[in-house]
Amino acid sequence: MRFSLKKHYFEGPLSRGFTSLYIGRSITTVAGGLLGLFLPVFLYNLFHGNIALVLLYYSASHFLYLIFVVFGAQFLNRFGFRNALRASVLAGALHFGIFIFVTEKTAWFLIPFTVFILLIYRLLYWIPYHVDFAKFTSTQNRGRELSLMEATFLIISTLVPVIAGFIIVRYDFSVLFFLAIVLYLVSGFAYITIPETNERFSWGYFETWKKFFSHLHSRTLFGYIADGAESVVGLIIWPVFIFQILEGNYLSVGIISTLITAVAIVVQLSLGRIIDTTLKKETVMWWGSVFYSLGWVAKTFIATAFGIFVAGAYHSIMHIFTRTPLDTLTYEMAADEGHYVDEFTVLKEIAITLGKLLMFAAAGVTLMFVSIQWTFLLSALAALAFTLLGARDLHVGKPRLESVDSSSRTPF
């Protein structure tokens, strides 16, 4: 008898909008898997091992996003979420395309251009993606839908890093950038049939910032600041640290990352069902955050490839117990805001980006006095603050609980 994931794992049919988001994000995750681990390493080598310049590159891109995210939300009122998702794939492809031509001689003008294009991509993609995900997922399935996506990303991340490492060793980075261009363009087909989301961002620029500062008493908002801060070390500093420990062996970096990710896949799918049916999300996230934080502490003392694997495998599993309930809570809160879902999303994006900038500054100062692994302790502190999200005290308007129109909730 044929096993049906839709029948045995989910409660009822999945929306057409979720299906489009799932396919499109999965394809771009392959591109992210090819370069997500190695782009910080590419920049690290380009800047002759100057980690401060790598942090400056990423902090500049996030600072611009912080400044322009409100303008981006206002632009989406006219351009539309569906059109923005479609256009974002062009910006993503162009961003990686520029890197093909980046050398030591051209970096001075092409690197700033990549920062600008990355800003365009983020403005076109992240707000529509998060708002649509909140609208196109259902209460009874949201944890499982997130787990399906995360498990898919894990499977992709299991295979792609070792492939990327081989390509770099056998060819060079330009081949990876070319593959990323192709994948981003292909992902655009997933958004051809995505339903339109009729939401309008109703705040002005300064009104938005006034709303943000008026909600600084919210524990949930501080939880998102911590979320952004923690991600900086995991996505940028950790890959450079692995590269240093493995003495520049690109293939070994890919293999170790693949082995780490393989350990976590089964745990991810199991947790989605448990969160939807058994355990409270807040409880899972509380314990997950504590043990996830301890993982960062353990990583501080890593000195071998085997240590990277053991600590990385443990951390990947704990990340699942933190990330799945955290994201589920986030989309539940966003969906509960009704027509204020995009305003909620903008405040969350501001908080996360602000957290990243604070961590960039803290990491930069730390690296002036101690070695790179001590920045992991900063991430450990940030991870403990994830528990604040359980307060669910960020309310930006009068919630009008709504579900997605039934015409868009069609099966696969």
C-alpha positions in Angstrom: 0.0 0.0 0.0 1.5 3.3 -1.1 2.4 5.7 1.7 1.0 9.2 1.3 2.8 12.0 3.2 -0.2 14.2 2.6 -2.6 11.6 4.1 -0.5 10.3 7.0 1.5 13.3 8.1 -0.8 16.3 7.4 -4.3 17.1 8.6 -6.3 17.9 5.5 -5.1 19.4 2.2 -2.3 21.9 1.8 -2.8 25.3 0.1 -1.6 26.1 -3.4 0.2 29.1 -1.9 2.2 26.9 0.5 3.1 24.6 -2.3 4.5 27.4 -4.4 6.5 28.8 -1.4 7.8 25.3 -0.6 9.0 24.6 -4.1 10.5 28.0 -4.7 12.3 28.1 -1.4 13.6 24.6 -1.8 15.2 25.4 -5.1 16.9 28.5 -3.8 18.0 26.6 -0.8 20.1 24.4 -3.1 21.8 27.7 -4.3 22.1 28.7 -0.7 23.6 25.3 0.2 26.2 25.7 -2.6 27.3 29.2 -1.4 25.8 29.8 2.1 28.8 28.0 3.7 31.4 29.1 1.2 30.5 32.7 0.4 31.9 33.9 3.8 35.0 31.8 3.1 35.2 33.4 -0.4 35.1 36.9 1.1 37.5 35.8 3.8 40.1 34.8 1.2 39.3 37.8 -1.0 40.1 40.1 2.0 43.3 38.2 2.7 42.0 36.6 5.9 40.6 39.8 7.4 37.5 38.7 9.2 36.7 42.3 10.2 36.2 43.2 6.5 33.9 40.1 6.1 31.8 41.4 9.0 31.8 44.9 7.5 30.4 43.5 4.2 27.5 41.8 5.9 26.9 44.6 8.4 26.7 47.1 5.5 24.1 45.0 3.7 21.9 44.6 6.8 22.3 48.3 7.8 20.8 49.3 4.4 18.0 46.8 4.8 17.2 48.3 8.2 17.0 51.8 6.7 14.9 50.8 3.7 12.7 47.9 4.8 9.8 50.3 5.5 10.1 51.9 2.1 10.2 48.4 0.7 6.9 47.5 2.4 5.3 50.7 1.1 6.5 49.9 -2.4 4.9 46.5 -2.2 1.5 48.2 -1.8 1.8 49.2 -5.5 3.9 46.4 -6.8 2.2 43.4 -5.1 3.5 40.5 -3.2 3.3 38.0 -6.1 5.2 40.3 -8.5 7.8 40.9 -5.8 8.5 37.2 -5.3 8.8 36.8 -9.1 11.2 39.8 -9.4 13.2 38.7 -6.4 14.6 35.7 -8.3 16.1 38.1 -10.9 17.8 40.1 -8.1 19.1 36.9 -6.5 20.5 35.6 -9.8 22.1 39.0 -10.5 23.7 39.1 -7.0 25.5 35.8 -7.6 26.3 36.7 -11.2 28.3 39.8 -10.1 30.5 37.6 -8.0 31.7 35.7 -11.1 33.6 38.9 -12.0 34.9 39.8 -8.5 38.7 39.7 -8.2 41.1 41.7 -6.0 41.3 44.3 -8.8 37.5 44.6 -9.3 36.4 44.1 -5.7 36.5 47.9 -4.8 33.5 48.7 -7.0 31.8 45.3 -7.6 31.5 44.4 -3.9 29.5 47.5 -3.1 27.3 46.7 -6.1 26.6 43.2 -4.7 25.5 44.9 -1.4 23.0 47.1 -3.3 21.6 44.1 -5.3 21.3 42.1 -2.1 19.3 44.9 -0.6 16.9 44.8 -3.6 16.6 41.0 -3.2 15.8 41.2 0.5 13.2 44.0 0.0 11.4 42.0 -2.7 11.6 38.6 -1.1 11.4 38.4 2.7 8.3 40.5 3.6 6.2 38.8 0.9 7.6 35.4 1.8 6.8 35.7 5.5 3.4 37.3 5.0 2.4 34.7 2.5 3.6 31.9 4.7 1.5 33.1 7.6 -1.5 33.4 5.3 -1.1 30.1 3.4 -0.4 27.8 6.3 -3.1 26.4 8.7 -3.2 26.2 12.4 -3.5 22.4 12.5 -0.6 21.9 10.1 1.7 24.8 10.6 4.3 23.0 12.7 4.3 20.1 10.2 4.5 22.4 7.2 7.5 24.1 8.8 9.1 20.8 9.6 8.6 19.5 6.0 10.4 22.6 4.8 13.1 22.4 7.3 13.6 18.6 6.7 13.8 19.3 3.0 16.4 22.0 3.6 18.3 19.6 5.8 18.3 16.9 3.1 19.5 19.5 0.6 22.1 20.7 3.0 23.3 17.1 3.5 24.2 16.7 -0.2 25.1 20.1 -1.4 28.1 21.2 0.8 30.2 18.2 -0.2 29.3 18.8 -3.9 30.2 22.5 -3.5 33.5 21.6 -1.9 34.3 19.2 -4.8 33.4 21.8 -7.4 35.7 24.4 -5.8 38.6 22.0 -5.6 38.0 20.6 -9.2 37.1 23.9 -10.8 36.6 27.2 -9.0 34.1 29.5 -7.3 32.8 30.8 -10.6 31.1 27.5 -11.3 29.2 27.7 -8.0 28.1 31.2 -8.8 26.9 30.1 -12.2 24.9 27.2 -10.8 23.3 29.6 -8.2 22.2 31.9 -11.1 20.5 29.0 -12.9 18.8 27.8 -9.7 17.4 31.2 -8.8 16.0 31.6 -12.3 14.4 28.2 -12.2 12.8 28.9 -8.8 10.8 31.7 -10.4 8.6 29.1 -12.1 7.2 28.2 -8.6 5.8 31.7 -8.2 3.9 31.8 -11.5 0.8 30.2 -9.9 1.1 31.5 -6.4 -2.1 33.2 -5.3 -2.1 37.0 -4.8 -2.1 38.2 -1.1 -4.2 41.3 -0.7 -2.5 43.1 2.1 -1.5 46.7 2.4 1.2 48.2 4.6 -0.7 51.1 6.3 2.0 52.9 8.3 4.3 55.8 7.2 8.1 55.6 7.6 8.4 57.5 10.8 5.2 56.1 12.2 6.7 52.6 11.8 9.8 53.5 13.8 7.6 55.2 16.4 5.6 51.9 16.6 8.8 49.9 16.9 10.2 52.0 19.8 6.8 51.9 21.5 6.9 48.1 21.5 10.4 47.9 23.0 8.9 46.8 26.3 7.7 43.6 24.4 9.7 40.5 25.4 8.8 39.0 22.0 10.5 41.9 20.2 13.7 41.3 22.3 13.4 37.7 21.4 13.6 38.6 17.7 16.6 40.9 18.3 18.3 37.9 20.0 17.3 35.7 17.0 19.0 38.1 14.6 22.1 38.4 16.8 22.6 34.6 17.1 22.3 34.0 13.3 25.3 36.2 12.6 27.8 33.9 14.3 26.2 30.7 12.9 26.0 31.9 9.2 29.1 34.0 8.9 31.7 33.4 11.6 31.2 29.6 12.1 32.0 28.7 8.4 35.2 30.8 8.6 36.1 29.0 11.8 35.6 25.6 10.2 37.8 26.7 7.3 40.5 27.7 9.7 40.4 24.5 11.7 40.5 22.4 8.5 43.4 24.5 7.1 41.7 25.6 4.0 40.6 22.2 2.7 37.3 23.1 0.9 36.3 19.4 0.3 36.8 18.6 4.0 34.6 21.6 5.0 31.9 20.2 2.7 32.1 16.6 4.0 32.0 17.6 7.6 29.0 19.9 7.0 27.3 17.1 5.2 27.8 14.6 8.0 26.6 17.1 10.6 23.4 17.7 8.7 22.6 14.1 8.0 22.3 13.4 11.8 19.4 15.8 12.2 17.0 14.9 9.4 14.8 12.3 11.2 14.5 14.5 14.3 13.1 17.4 12.3 10.1 15.6 10.8 9.2 13.9 14.1 9.2 17.2 16.0 6.8 18.9 13.6 4.0 16.3 14.4 4.8 16.5 18.2 4.5 20.3 18.2 1.2 20.2 16.4 -0.4 17.5 18.5 1.4 16.9 21.8 3.9 19.3 23.4 3.5 23.1 23.9 5.7 25.0 21.5 6.8 27.3 24.3 8.1 24.3 26.4 10.0 22.8 23.5 11.5 26.1 22.6 12.5 26.9 26.2 14.4 23.6 26.7 15.7 23.7 23.1 17.1 27.2 23.7 19.0 26.2 26.8 20.6 23.2 25.3 21.2 25.0 22.0 23.1 27.7 24.0 25.2 25.1 25.6 26.2 23.9 22.1 27.7 27.3 21.4 29.7 27.1 24.6 31.0 23.7 23.6 32.0 25.0 20.2 34.3 27.4 21.9 36.7 24.6 22.8 36.8 22.8 19.4 40.2 22.2 17.9 39.8 19.2 15.6 37.7 18.0 12.6 36.1 15.3 14.9 35.2 18.0 17.4 33.6 20.0 14.7 31.5 17.0 13.7 30.4 16.1 17.3 29.6 19.6 18.4 28.0 20.4 15.0 25.8 17.3 15.1 24.6 18.1 18.7 24.0 21.7 17.8 22.0 20.8 14.6 19.7 18.7 16.6 19.2 21.3 19.3 18.7 23.9 16.6 15.7 21.9 15.4 14.2 21.9 18.9 14.6 25.7 19.0 13.9 26.7 15.4 10.8 24.7 14.7 8.7 26.0 17.7 10.2 29.5 17.2 9.1 29.7 13.6 5.7 28.1 14.3 5.0 30.7 17.0 6.1 33.5 14.7 3.7 32.6 11.9 0.9 32.0 14.4 1.4 35.5 15.8 1.6 36.9 12.3 -1.6 35.1 11.2 -3.4 36.3 14.4 -2.7 39.9 13.4 -5.2 39.6 10.5 -4.7 42.6 8.1 -1.8 43.8 10.3 0.2 40.8 9.3 2.6 42.8 7.1 3.0 45.5 9.8 3.9 42.7 12.3 6.3 41.3 9.8 8.1 44.6 9.2 8.5 45.1 13.0 9.9 41.6 13.3 12.3 42.2 10.3 13.5 45.5 11.9 14.1 43.7 15.3 16.0 40.8 13.6 18.1 43.1 11.5 18.9 45.3 14.5 20.0 42.2 16.4 22.3 41.3 13.6 23.9 44.8 13.6 24.4 44.7 17.3 26.1 41.3 17.0 28.3 42.5 14.2 29.5 45.4 16.4 29.9 43.1 19.5 31.8 40.5 17.4 34.0 43.1 15.8 35.0 44.5 19.3 35.6 40.9 20.6 37.9 40.0 17.8 40.1 42.9 18.6 41.1 41.2 21.8 40.5 37.5 21.5 40.4 34.7 18.9 37.4 34.0 16.6 35.9 31.1 18.7 35.2 33.4 21.7 32.5 35.1 19.6 30.5 31.8 20.1 29.9 32.9 23.7 28.1 35.9 22.4 25.8 33.6 20.4 25.2 31.4 23.5 23.9 34.4 25.4 21.7 35.5 22.5 20.3 31.9 22.2 19.1 32.0 25.8 16.9 35.0 25.0 14.9 33.0 22.4 12.7 32.0 25.4 11.3 35.5 25.4 9.3 34.7 22.3 7.0 32.5 24.3 5.5 35.7 25.9 3.6 36.4 22.6 3.2 40.0 23.7 3.8 41.8 20.4 0.4 43.0 19.1 0.6 45.7 16.5 -3.1 46.2 15.8 -6.6 44.8 16.5 -6.3 41.2 15.3 -8.9 40.0 12.8 -8.4 36.3 12.6 -8.8 35.2 9.0 -8.1 32.1 7.0 -6.9 31.8 3.4 -9.6 31.8 0.9 -10.7 28.2 0.3 -10.1 28.6 -3.5 -6.4 28.8 -2.9 -6.3 25.8 -0.5 -6.0 23.0 -3.0 -4.1 19.8 -2.7 -0.7 19.1 -4.3 
